[in-house]
Amino acid sequence: MIRAADAVRHTWGDEAAGFVEDWIYVSSQQIHVIVFGLEPGGAFRHSDSFRTVFAADELLHVLQGTLVLANPETGEVVRAEPGESIFFRRDTWHHGFSYGDEPLRVLELFAPPPATGTSGAYARTRPYLDESVYAVKSVVGNLAGARPGAGSLRVVRREDSVWRLDRDVLVGLLISTEHLTGGTVTVPAGQTSLEESHDGEELVYVTRGELRVEAAGVEATLTPGDAFFVPSATPHRYGATDAGVAEAVFGVAPSFGRA
């Protein structure tokens, strides 16, 4: 029996990569199983000493909080809630972000295990990733959701979102055509996005928490049911108060491109 209180505590990372709390349940010659944790708004990336690319298959099962996982080499971004899992094969760069109101806890299954040389020692043999990307750029303007044999109407669910870490906040694109881009934006408590602008006009409608908006000298704190209009080419940024995560639905028309 391995009780939760008996799991071995370990801190992974450095200032550049971020720090992650680990609770090690088993690390044998055949399997490695831990729970790792981040505080709300926390993240891990990579540094020269702590490279997140291993010679192992991994299954990450979310126990608590919201996990956003990115492949900084390809720009792929996915999101998982409690009870959901993310799987990837060996040689996959990965960065993790905590996007919930409560601490993130993830059960990690890892094999072949570090005892066979698949973890840090292997990572240091891989070419260093100098630049991280968090979006697949080809999606913008080309996400109509058409499927072979589908009719003219389609339900777009949260899990259908194409995720991207855009200007330091999480954006989930639901559709993006030559006329309209629509999706969701999620901001962790106490954080603020980098400034951005679009070729098209934008309307953001708040669905959760308290969203702070700054645009062309206008500042507002919005709650669910409130909205904010941003004219074309107007620099703006989004933030969340310390009260918790803020979420909103947005629409940009006609072009989502950067002004």
C-alpha positions in Angstrom: 0.0 0.0 0.0 1.2 3.5 -0.8 -0.8 6.1 1.1 -0.9 9.7 -0.2 1.0 10.9 2.9 3.8 8.4 2.1 4.5 9.6 -1.5 8.0 11.1 -1.8 7.9 14.9 -2.3 10.2 16.4 -4.9 10.5 19.9 -6.6 11.3 19.9 -10.3 12.6 22.9 -12.3 14.5 26.2 -12.0 13.7 29.9 -12.4 13.6 29.7 -16.2 11.6 26.5 -16.5 9.3 27.2 -13.6 8.9 25.0 -10.5 6.6 21.9 -10.2 5.8 20.0 -7.1 5.9 16.2 -7.5 4.6 13.4 -5.3 6.4 10.2 -6.4 4.3 7.0 -5.9 6.6 4.6 -7.7 9.7 4.8 -9.9 10.8 1.3 -10.8 12.7 -0.3 -13.7 9.4 -0.6 -15.5 7.0 2.3 -14.6 7.1 5.8 -13.2 4.0 7.2 -11.6 3.7 10.6 -9.9 1.2 13.3 -9.1 2.4 16.8 -10.0 1.0 20.1 -9.0 0.9 23.8 -10.0 -0.9 26.7 -8.2 -3.6 28.6 -10.1 -2.0 30.5 -12.9 1.3 28.5 -12.6 3.2 27.0 -15.4 6.2 25.0 -16.5 8.2 25.4 -19.6 11.8 24.4 -20.2 15.3 25.6 -19.7 18.8 24.4 -20.7 19.0 22.3 -17.5 15.4 21.2 -17.4 14.3 20.1 -20.9 10.7 18.7 -21.3 11.3 16.2 -24.0 11.7 12.5 -23.0 12.2 9.0 -24.5 8.9 7.9 -22.9 5.2 7.7 -23.5 3.1 9.7 -21.1 -0.5 9.8 -20.0 -1.5 12.8 -17.9 -4.8 12.4 -16.0 -6.3 15.5 -14.5 -7.4 15.0 -10.9 -8.1 18.7 -10.0 -8.0 22.0 -11.7 -7.6 22.7 -15.5 -4.6 21.6 -17.4 -3.5 23.4 -20.6 -0.7 21.5 -22.4 1.2 22.8 -25.3 3.8 21.4 -27.7 6.0 24.4 -28.1 7.7 22.9 -31.2 4.5 22.5 -33.3 2.2 25.1 -31.7 -0.4 22.5 -30.7 -2.4 23.3 -27.5 -5.0 21.2 -25.7 -7.1 21.6 -22.6 -8.2 18.9 -20.1 -10.6 19.1 -17.1 -10.9 16.7 -14.1 -11.5 13.2 -15.3 -9.9 13.8 -18.7 -6.5 12.7 -19.9 -3.8 13.8 -22.4 -1.5 11.3 -24.1 1.6 11.8 -26.1 4.5 9.7 -27.4 8.2 9.9 -26.8 10.2 12.9 -28.2 7.3 15.3 -27.6 8.2 18.7 -26.2 5.6 19.9 -23.7 4.8 22.9 -21.5 2.0 22.9 -18.9 -0.3 25.7 -17.6 -2.7 25.8 -14.7 -6.0 27.5 -15.8 -8.4 26.7 -13.0 -9.5 28.5 -9.8 -8.0 25.7 -7.7 -4.5 24.1 -7.6 -3.8 21.8 -10.5 -3.2 18.1 -9.7 -2.3 15.7 -12.4 -1.6 11.9 -12.2 1.4 11.2 -14.6 2.1 7.7 -16.0 5.5 7.6 -17.6 7.2 4.6 -19.3 9.9 3.6 -20.0 10.8 5.1 -16.6 13.6 7.5 -15.7 15.6 4.6 -14.2 16.3 3.4 -17.8 17.7 6.8 -18.8 14.6 8.2 -20.5 14.2 11.4 -18.5 16.8 14.2 -17.8 19.8 12.4 -19.2 18.0 11.7 -22.5 16.6 15.2 -22.7 20.1 16.7 -22.6 21.0 14.8 -25.7 18.2 16.4 -27.7 18.6 19.6 -29.7 17.7 22.6 -27.6 14.4 24.3 -28.5 15.2 28.0 -28.6 11.8 29.3 -29.7 8.4 28.3 -28.3 5.2 28.6 -30.3 1.7 28.2 -28.9 -0.6 28.3 -31.9 -1.2 26.6 -35.3 -1.3 29.6 -37.5 -2.9 27.9 -40.5 -6.2 27.5 -38.5 -7.2 31.2 -38.6 -9.6 31.8 -41.5 -9.8 28.0 -42.2 -11.9 26.6 -39.4 -15.4 26.1 -40.6 -16.0 22.8 -39.0 -17.0 20.9 -42.1 -17.0 17.1 -41.9 -17.5 14.6 -44.7 -21.3 13.8 -44.9 -22.2 16.6 -42.4 -25.3 18.7 -43.0 -25.6 22.5 -43.0 -25.9 22.7 -39.1 -23.3 21.7 -36.6 -23.1 21.8 -32.8 -19.7 23.1 -31.8 -18.8 21.9 -28.3 -16.0 23.1 -26.0 -13.9 20.0 -26.8 -14.0 21.0 -30.5 -12.1 24.2 -29.8 -8.7 24.7 -31.4 -6.7 26.0 -28.5 -3.9 28.5 -28.7 -1.9 30.4 -26.0 -2.3 33.9 -27.6 -0.7 37.0 -26.0 -0.3 35.0 -22.7 -4.0 34.0 -22.3 -5.9 30.9 -23.5 -7.9 31.3 -26.6 -10.2 28.6 -27.9 -11.2 29.1 -31.6 -14.6 27.6 -32.3 -14.9 28.9 -35.9 -12.7 31.0 -38.2 -13.8 31.9 -41.7 -13.1 34.7 -44.1 -16.1 36.5 -42.6 -16.1 35.7 -38.9 -13.9 34.3 -36.1 -15.5 33.3 -32.9 -14.2 31.6 -29.7 -13.5 31.9 -26.0 -10.8 33.6 -24.0 -9.7 32.5 -20.5 -7.6 34.6 -18.2 -6.2 33.1 -14.9 -6.8 35.1 -11.7 -4.6 38.1 -11.3 -3.0 37.9 -14.8 -3.2 40.2 -17.8 -2.7 39.5 -21.5 -0.2 41.3 -23.7 -1.6 44.0 -25.9 -3.1 43.0 -29.2 -5.2 44.4 -32.1 -7.2 43.0 -35.0 -8.0 44.0 -38.5 -11.7 43.5 -37.7 -14.1 44.7 -35.0 -14.4 42.7 -31.8 -17.2 42.1 -29.3 -16.3 40.2 -26.1 -19.2 38.9 -23.8 -18.2 37.8 -20.3 -19.5 34.4 -19.1 -17.5 33.8 -15.9 -15.6 35.8 -13.3 -14.5 39.5 -13.5 -12.8 40.4 -16.8 -10.8 43.6 -17.0 -10.5 45.3 -20.4 -8.2 48.2 -21.4 -8.6 49.7 -24.9 -7.5 53.1 -26.2 -7.6 54.7 -22.7 -10.9 53.1 -21.7 -10.8 50.7 -18.8 -13.7 48.5 -17.5 -14.3 45.6 -15.2 -17.0 43.3 -16.6 -19.1 40.6 -15.0 -21.2 37.9 -16.6 -23.7 39.4 -19.0 -21.5 42.5 -19.6 -19.8 43.1 -23.0 -17.2 45.3 -24.5 -16.8 46.6 -28.1 -13.3 47.1 -29.6 -13.1 49.0 -33.0 -10.8 47.7 -35.7 -7.0 48.2 -35.2 -7.5 49.3 -31.6 -4.8 48.0 -29.2 -6.4 46.3 -26.2 -5.7 43.8 -23.4 -7.6 41.5 -21.1 -7.0 40.7 -17.5 -8.7 38.9 -14.6 -9.1 40.2 -11.0 -7.7 38.3 -8.1 -11.3 37.0 -7.5 -10.7 34.1 -9.9 -10.5 32.9 -13.5 -12.3 35.1 -16.1 -13.9 33.7 -19.3 -15.6 35.3 -22.2 -16.9 34.6 -25.7 -15.7 36.8 -28.5 -16.4 37.5 -32.1 -14.2 39.3 -34.6 -15.3 40.3 -38.1 -14.3 40.2 -40.8 -10.6 39.5 -40.2 -9.0 38.1 -37.1 -5.6 39.1 -38.5 -3.3 41.4 -36.6 -3.7 45.1 -37.3 
